[in-house]
Amino acid sequence: IGLARIVPTLAGERIAVLTLPGAEGLMARMVGWVEGVPMGAASARLAHGTGRAVGLMARALQGMAPPVRERVLLWDSLRVDGLGGLLGHVPQVERQRAMAGFLDRFRAQVRPLAERLPRQPIHNDLNGSNLLVAADDAGRVAGIVDFGDAVFAPRINDLAVAASYQVGSDRDPLDGMGAMLAGFATVVVPEEAEVDLLFDLVVARLVLRVLLTEWRSVLFPDNRDYVRRNSMQA
């Protein structure tokens, strides 16, 4: 699987601080090209390949020591229960109630169990734009890009994030999640507790996506349609 590798500056630095007029102080990083095209519509075969790709990445990152200082990120699903204050931005009352109930259950039952799961660095943003498929084989994941939201978290949450973007609208919308878990298990055998919590972590990501996108659509009304593009699907 292709990964975007960092291209150092002429001085050998991984991050450059810009001095261009109007961009003074901005930080920039260059990464190499990764072959492939952004993932399109989900399919059982593609879901299986996605799961396998997530498993390969999890195996490669396994055993890395936790950071000295934990990174706090809004897009960390394990922090979703701290975002209840954003429920007022969700326009439909029934959706507010459903998500409020989930946040209560997550806080009381899910997060305590999730914090005991195997932890390591995870990508944390495996949406269809960051997963590339081979140009000559739409069922094969060829590359993974954009590690900007990476966190140290339960490894199974990478699979949950990916699955949240491939939940389908077919008769059984969870078919893709089952295929993805099967693909993951060909590389990394998940613990029983990880399998038990996978569905809740998928829902956590969906709730997180709705809360943050609805909130940001209020902050940036001129860009509302773009910000909310995934909210209704979630």
C-alpha positions in Angstrom: 0.0 0.0 0.0 1.4 3.4 -1.0 1.8 6.0 1.7 2.6 9.7 1.3 6.2 10.2 2.4 7.6 13.5 3.7 9.9 15.4 1.3 12.4 17.4 3.4 13.4 20.9 2.6 16.8 21.7 1.2 17.9 22.3 4.7 16.7 18.9 5.7 13.7 20.0 7.7 10.4 18.2 7.7 8.4 21.3 8.2 9.2 24.7 6.6 8.2 28.0 8.1 7.2 30.3 5.2 8.7 33.8 4.7 6.6 34.7 1.6 4.8 38.1 1.7 1.4 37.5 3.2 2.2 34.0 4.4 4.9 34.8 7.0 5.0 32.3 9.8 2.8 29.7 8.1 4.1 26.1 8.3 4.2 23.9 5.2 5.0 20.3 4.6 5.6 18.6 1.2 4.7 14.9 0.7 5.4 12.6 -2.2 2.9 11.5 -4.8 0.8 8.4 -4.2 -0.6 6.5 -7.1 -4.3 5.8 -7.2 -7.7 7.6 -7.4 -10.0 8.6 -4.6 -12.3 5.8 -3.5 -15.8 5.9 -5.1 -18.9 4.1 -4.1 -18.5 1.3 -1.6 -18.9 -2.3 -2.4 -18.4 -5.5 -0.4 -15.2 -6.3 -2.2 -13.9 -2.7 -1.7 -14.9 -2.9 2.0 -12.9 -6.1 2.4 -9.9 -4.5 0.7 -10.3 -1.4 2.9 -10.3 -3.6 6.0 -7.2 -5.3 4.9 -5.5 -2.0 4.2 -6.4 -0.7 7.7 -5.1 -4.0 9.1 -1.7 -3.6 7.3 -1.4 -0.1 8.6 -2.3 -1.1 12.1 0.3 -3.9 12.0 3.0 -1.5 10.8 2.2 1.0 13.6 1.9 -1.6 16.3 4.2 -1.2 19.3 5.0 2.4 18.8 5.3 4.2 22.1 2.7 6.7 23.1 3.5 10.4 22.7 5.0 12.2 25.6 2.2 14.8 25.3 -1.2 13.6 24.3 -2.7 15.3 21.3 -6.2 16.8 21.9 -8.2 16.7 18.7 -11.9 17.5 18.1 -12.1 14.6 15.6 -11.1 12.0 18.2 -14.2 9.8 18.6 -13.4 8.9 22.2 -14.0 12.6 23.1 -17.4 12.7 21.5 -19.3 12.7 24.8 -17.7 16.0 25.7 -19.5 17.7 22.8 -23.0 17.6 24.1 -23.0 21.4 24.1 -23.2 21.3 20.3 -26.5 19.4 20.1 -28.4 22.7 19.8 -26.9 23.2 16.4 -28.6 20.1 15.1 -31.9 21.3 13.4 -34.1 18.2 14.0 -35.3 17.7 17.5 -35.6 13.9 17.1 -31.9 13.7 16.0 -30.9 15.8 19.0 -32.7 13.4 21.3 -31.2 10.3 19.6 -27.7 11.7 19.8 -28.1 12.9 23.4 -29.1 9.4 24.4 -26.1 7.9 22.6 -23.7 10.4 24.3 -25.0 9.4 27.7 -24.6 5.7 27.0 -21.1 6.4 25.4 -20.0 8.2 28.5 -21.3 5.6 30.9 -20.7 2.3 29.1 -18.7 2.6 25.9 -15.7 4.9 26.7 -14.7 3.0 29.9 -14.4 -0.2 27.9 -12.8 1.5 24.9 -10.0 2.9 27.0 -8.9 -0.7 27.8 -8.5 -1.7 24.2 -5.1 -2.0 22.4 -3.9 1.5 21.6 -1.4 2.8 19.1 -1.1 5.6 16.5 -4.1 5.6 14.1 -4.8 7.6 10.9 -8.2 8.7 12.3 -9.6 10.1 9.0 -10.1 7.2 6.6 -12.8 8.7 4.4 -13.2 8.1 0.7 -10.9 11.0 -0.2 -8.0 9.7 1.8 -8.2 6.1 0.6 -7.0 5.6 -2.9 -7.9 2.7 -5.1 -5.9 1.3 -8.0 -6.7 2.9 -11.3 -6.9 -0.6 -13.0 -8.7 -2.4 -10.1 -11.4 -0.5 -8.3 -11.6 -3.2 -5.7 -8.0 -2.8 -4.5 -6.9 -0.1 -2.0 -3.6 1.2 -3.4 -2.8 4.1 -1.1 -3.5 6.1 2.1 -2.9 9.8 2.3 -3.4 12.7 4.8 -2.3 11.8 8.3 -3.1 15.2 9.6 -5.7 14.0 12.1 -3.6 11.1 13.5 -4.0 10.4 17.2 -2.9 7.7 19.7 -6.1 5.8 20.3 -7.7 2.3 20.2 -6.5 0.6 17.0 -10.0 -0.6 16.2 -11.1 3.0 15.9 -9.4 3.3 12.6 -11.6 0.5 11.3 -14.6 2.2 12.8 -13.9 5.5 11.2 -13.4 3.9 7.8 -16.6 1.9 8.2 -18.6 5.0 9.1 -17.9 6.3 5.6 -18.9 3.0 4.0 -22.2 2.4 5.8 -24.5 1.8 2.9 -28.1 2.5 2.1 -28.9 -1.0 1.0 -31.3 -3.4 2.7 -28.6 -4.2 5.2 -26.5 -1.1 5.7 -24.0 -3.0 7.9 -22.9 -5.4 5.2 -19.9 -3.2 4.4 -18.9 -3.1 8.0 -18.9 -6.9 8.2 -16.8 -7.2 5.1 -14.4 -4.6 6.4 -14.0 -6.4 9.7 -13.3 -9.7 7.8 -10.6 -7.9 5.7 -9.0 -6.5 8.8 -8.9 -9.9 10.5 -6.9 -11.4 7.6 -4.0 -9.2 8.9 -4.7 -8.4 12.5 -6.9 -10.7 14.6 -9.0 -8.4 16.7 -9.7 -9.0 20.3 -13.3 -10.0 21.3 -13.7 -6.7 23.1 -12.7 -4.8 19.9 -15.4 -6.6 17.9 -18.0 -5.9 20.6 -17.3 -2.2 20.5 -16.9 -1.7 16.8 -20.6 -0.8 16.1 -20.6 1.7 19.0 -17.4 3.3 17.7 -18.9 3.6 14.2 -21.9 5.4 15.7 -19.6 7.6 17.7 -17.9 8.8 14.6 -21.2 9.4 12.8 -22.5 11.4 15.8 -19.2 13.3 15.9 -19.5 14.1 12.2 -23.0 15.5 12.6 -22.2 17.6 15.6 -19.0 19.1 14.2 -20.4 19.8 10.7 -23.6 21.3 12.0 -21.7 23.5 14.4 -19.2 24.6 11.7 -22.0 25.3 9.2 -23.2 28.0 11.7 -19.7 29.4 12.1 -19.2 29.5 8.3 -22.7 30.2 6.8 -21.2 31.1 3.4 -19.7 27.7 3.1 -22.7 25.8 4.7 -23.5 23.5 1.8 -19.9 22.2 1.6 -19.5 21.9 5.4 -22.8 19.9 5.6 -22.1 17.6 2.6 -21.7 14.5 4.8 -23.9 15.5 7.7 -27.2 14.2 6.3 -25.7 10.9 5.2 -24.3 10.5 8.7 
